[in-house]
Amino acid sequence: MTLLLGIDDAGRGPVLGPMVLAGVIIEPSEEQTIKNWGAKDSKLLTPKKRGEIKENIENRYKHHIETSSPKEIDNHKNLNTLEAEKAAKIINELTKDIREKVQVIIDCPSVNIESWTNDVQKLIRKPEIIQLSCEHKADLNHPIVSAASIIAKEKREDEIYKLKLQLKTDFGSGYPADPKTKEFIAENFDNPKYNTIIRFSWNTVKKLIKAKEANQQKLF
């Protein structure tokens, strides 16, 4: 029997907060159950429905989550490589006690599927049992990847909720196009209080830092 393992990310694009990758492993016969729950790309589900499916998945299937902080993202050479490392960690964790074959399907974040697949493959500890497939839109086409997408999205939402409570501020969704996020970044990019939630390697922040430096040079 070949097991199924799906992996997807949430929070790759935001300028604020963590990026989350999740993996879910099942027996192939369980894929219909996930379909029956209504699992699909997490972006197409209401928060209520997503939460219900997340509970079902977590209660029934083995899963693993890898979270990357803004600082880890900033310190890494690029996001695709970081995501390949996190995907491999998920595969290694979920298959460490498994001897049978595992078909792994990942929603590929890179335009170059072949190169990114090779990056993940090199980091897999038990390549002899892994059949790796990386695809664009895998969360739409494979229920097991939809399940991972839901777990990742719910974890990211939970982390953002906790950060807002902890910092006693509402910075919006964290995405650069969100007006509330834009306003928050413009007002707080140089405030040490928010250093841990801002991705300083994002162009949104880099431009603000450059503008501030230019203004300071004019003053002197």
C-alpha positions as CSV (number, residue, x, y, z in Angstrom):
1,M,0.0,0.0,0.0
2,T,1.2,3.5,-0.8
3,L,0.4,6.2,1.7
4,L,-0.5,9.8,0.6
5,L,1.2,12.9,2.0
6,G,0.1,16.4,1.0
7,I,2.0,19.7,1.8
8,D,1.0,23.3,1.3
9,D,1.9,26.7,2.7
10,A,0.1,29.8,4.1
11,G,1.5,33.3,4.6
12,R,4.1,33.2,1.9
13,G,3.3,36.7,0.6
14,P,2.6,38.8,3.6
15,V,4.9,41.5,4.9
16,L,3.9,40.8,8.5
17,G,3.8,37.6,10.5
18,P,5.0,34.0,10.0
19,M,4.9,31.7,7.0
20,V,3.4,28.3,7.8
21,L,3.8,24.9,6.0
22,A,1.7,21.9,6.9
23,G,1.7,18.3,5.9
24,V,-1.0,15.6,6.4
25,I,-0.5,11.9,5.8
26,I,-3.3,9.4,5.2
27,E,-4.2,6.0,3.6
28,P,-5.5,6.5,0.0
29,S,-8.9,5.2,1.0
30,E,-9.3,8.2,3.3
31,E,-9.1,10.8,0.5
32,Q,-12.9,10.4,-0.2
33,T,-13.6,11.3,3.5
34,I,-11.6,14.5,3.1
35,K,-13.6,15.3,-0.1
36,N,-16.9,14.6,1.7
37,W,-15.9,17.1,4.4
38,G,-15.7,19.8,1.6
39,A,-11.9,20.2,1.7
40,K,-10.5,22.4,-1.1
41,D,-8.0,25.3,-1.5
42,S,-8.3,27.0,1.9
43,K,-8.7,30.4,0.2
44,L,-12.1,29.2,-1.2
45,L,-13.6,28.3,2.2
46,T,-15.3,30.5,4.7
47,P,-13.4,30.7,8.1
48,K,-16.2,28.7,9.8
49,K,-16.1,25.9,7.2
50,R,-12.3,25.9,7.2
51,G,-12.3,25.6,11.0
52,E,-14.7,22.7,11.0
53,I,-12.6,20.8,8.4
54,K,-9.4,21.6,10.3
55,E,-10.8,20.0,13.5
56,N,-11.8,16.9,11.6
57,I,-8.4,16.5,10.0
58,E,-6.4,17.1,13.2
59,N,-8.6,14.7,15.2
60,R,-8.3,11.9,12.6
61,Y,-4.9,12.1,10.7
62,K,-1.3,12.5,11.5
63,H,0.0,15.9,10.6
64,H,3.0,18.2,11.1
65,I,3.4,22.0,11.0
66,E,6.6,24.0,10.3
67,T,6.5,27.8,11.0
68,S,9.0,30.4,9.8
69,S,9.3,33.6,11.7
70,P,9.8,37.0,9.9
71,K,13.4,37.0,11.2
72,E,14.1,33.5,9.8
73,I,12.6,34.6,6.5
74,D,14.8,37.7,6.4
75,N,18.0,35.8,7.3
76,H,17.5,33.1,4.7
77,K,19.0,33.5,1.2
78,N,15.6,33.1,-0.5
79,L,12.0,32.1,0.3
80,N,11.9,29.2,-2.2
81,T,14.9,27.5,-0.6
82,L,13.5,28.0,2.9
83,E,10.2,26.5,1.8
84,A,12.0,23.5,0.3
85,E,13.8,23.0,3.6
86,K,10.6,23.2,5.6
87,A,8.8,20.8,3.2
88,A,11.6,18.3,3.6
89,K,11.4,18.6,7.4
90,I,7.6,17.8,7.2
91,I,8.3,14.7,5.0
92,N,11.1,13.5,7.3
93,E,9.0,13.9,10.4
94,L,5.8,12.3,9.0
95,T,7.7,9.3,7.5
96,K,10.3,8.6,10.2
97,D,8.4,5.5,11.5
98,I,7.1,4.4,8.1
99,R,8.5,1.6,5.9
100,E,5.9,1.5,3.1
101,K,5.9,3.7,0.0
102,V,4.7,7.3,0.4
103,Q,3.4,9.4,-2.5
104,V,4.1,13.0,-1.5
105,I,2.3,15.8,-3.3
106,I,3.4,19.4,-2.7
107,D,1.8,22.6,-3.9
108,C,5.0,24.1,-5.6
109,P,5.8,27.7,-4.7
110,S,8.4,28.1,-7.5
111,V,7.9,28.8,-11.2
112,N,10.7,26.2,-11.8
113,I,9.0,23.0,-10.6
114,E,11.9,20.7,-11.6
115,S,14.6,22.7,-9.8
116,W,12.5,23.1,-6.7
117,T,11.5,19.4,-6.6
118,N,15.3,18.6,-6.7
119,D,15.9,21.0,-3.8
120,V,13.3,19.1,-1.7
121,Q,14.5,15.7,-2.9
122,K,18.1,16.3,-1.8
123,L,16.9,16.9,1.8
124,I,14.7,13.7,2.2
125,R,16.2,11.2,4.6
126,K,14.4,8.1,3.2
127,P,14.3,8.7,-0.6
128,E,13.8,5.0,-1.2
129,I,10.2,5.1,0.0
130,I,9.3,8.6,-1.3
131,Q,7.6,9.3,-4.6
132,L,7.7,13.1,-4.8
133,S,5.4,15.2,-7.0
134,C,5.4,19.0,-6.9
135,E,2.7,20.8,-8.8
136,H,1.1,24.2,-9.3
137,K,-2.5,24.4,-8.0
138,A,-2.1,21.1,-6.2
139,D,-4.4,22.4,-3.4
140,L,-7.1,22.6,-6.0
141,N,-6.5,19.3,-7.6
142,H,-5.7,16.9,-4.7
143,P,-7.9,16.6,-1.5
144,I,-4.8,15.6,0.5
145,V,-3.1,18.9,-0.4
146,S,-6.3,20.8,0.3
147,A,-6.2,19.3,3.8
148,A,-2.7,20.6,4.3
149,S,-3.7,24.0,2.9
150,I,-6.5,24.2,5.5
151,I,-4.2,23.2,8.4
152,A,-1.5,25.8,7.3
153,K,-4.1,28.6,6.8
154,E,-5.7,27.9,10.2
155,K,-2.3,27.9,11.9
156,R,-1.3,31.2,10.2
157,E,-4.6,32.8,11.2
158,D,-4.2,31.6,14.8
159,E,-0.7,33.1,14.9
160,I,-1.9,36.4,13.6
161,Y,-4.7,36.5,16.1
162,K,-2.2,35.9,18.9
163,L,0.1,38.6,17.7
164,K,-2.7,41.2,17.6
165,L,-3.7,40.3,21.2
166,Q,-0.1,40.4,22.3
167,L,0.8,43.7,20.7
168,K,-2.7,45.2,21.4
169,T,-3.0,46.4,17.8
170,D,-4.9,45.5,14.6
171,F,-2.4,45.5,11.7
172,G,-4.9,43.9,9.2
173,S,-4.2,40.7,7.3
174,G,-0.5,41.4,7.0
175,Y,-0.6,41.4,3.2
176,P,1.1,44.4,1.5
177,A,-2.1,45.4,-0.5
178,D,-4.2,45.6,2.7
179,P,-4.8,49.3,3.5
180,K,-4.7,48.6,7.2
181,T,-1.4,46.8,6.9
182,K,0.1,49.5,4.7
183,E,-0.8,52.1,7.3
184,F,0.6,50.1,10.1
185,I,3.9,49.5,8.3
186,A,4.3,53.2,7.4
187,E,3.8,54.2,11.0
188,N,5.8,51.4,12.7
189,F,8.5,50.0,10.4
190,D,11.2,51.7,12.6
191,N,9.5,50.9,16.0
192,P,11.6,48.3,17.8
193,K,8.4,47.0,19.5
194,Y,7.3,45.5,16.1
195,N,10.7,44.2,14.9
196,T,9.6,40.5,15.4
197,I,6.5,40.7,13.2
198,I,7.9,42.7,10.2
199,R,9.7,41.1,7.2
200,F,12.4,43.7,6.6
201,S,13.5,41.9,3.4
202,W,10.2,42.8,1.7
203,N,10.2,45.7,-0.8
204,T,7.4,47.4,1.0
205,V,9.6,47.9,4.0
206,K,12.9,48.5,2.1
207,K,11.3,51.5,0.3
208,L,10.3,53.1,3.6
209,I,13.7,52.6,5.1
210,K,15.4,54.1,2.0
211,A,13.0,57.1,2.1
212,K,13.7,57.7,5.8
213,E,17.5,57.5,5.2
214,A,17.2,59.9,2.2
215,N,15.3,62.4,4.5
216,Q,17.9,62.1,7.2
217,Q,20.7,62.8,4.7
218,K,18.8,66.0,3.5
219,L,18.6,67.2,7.1
220,F,22.4,66.9,7.6
